[in-house]
Amino acid sequence: MKNYKCSICGYATTLKHSLKLHVNTVHLGMKNFKCGQCDYATNYNTNLKFHITSVHLKLKNHKCSLCGYATTLKHNLKLHVNSVHLRIKKYKCSQCDFDTTLKSDLDSHVNAVHLLIKNFKCTQCDYRASDKSQLNNHLNKVHVGVKME
């Protein structure tokens, strides 16, 4: 039975400590674990350890046995094998023959190609792009030396 309930959003838990952590993180935005090398902060020590390992130490313990790809996350290795080596593309566009491994890539495709959404605006002219790489290509070709931040 979940005896501890959040009075703000209704979150419920069996542990008083979990409710306190929920309120501090979700509603108060508190982050108790801070990286000593950058501005990263989190509420979970495991997240901080992973951040330091992957960002600062750049350790990539999950290696592909078929090529030289390496990553910090086991999940990313599985995505890599499925998309690159097995060519599994489970997300298919309903409006054309585009297919991809990642849902985020399908969403980007639909927004850019079918909905013509262009959220990346050039600061130098009226040009708009559907993704950051397109905008950077524009900047390099038209406004040589200018980079998007």
Buried (B, 14 or more C-beta within 10 A) or exposed (E): EEEBEBEEEEBBBEEEEBBEBBBBBBEEEEBEBEBEEEEBBBBEEEBBEBBBBBBEEEEBEBEBEEEEBBBBEEEBBEBBBBBBEEEEBEBEBEEEEBBBBEEEBBEBBBBBBEEEEBEBEBEEEEBBBBBEEBBBEBBEEEBEEEEBE
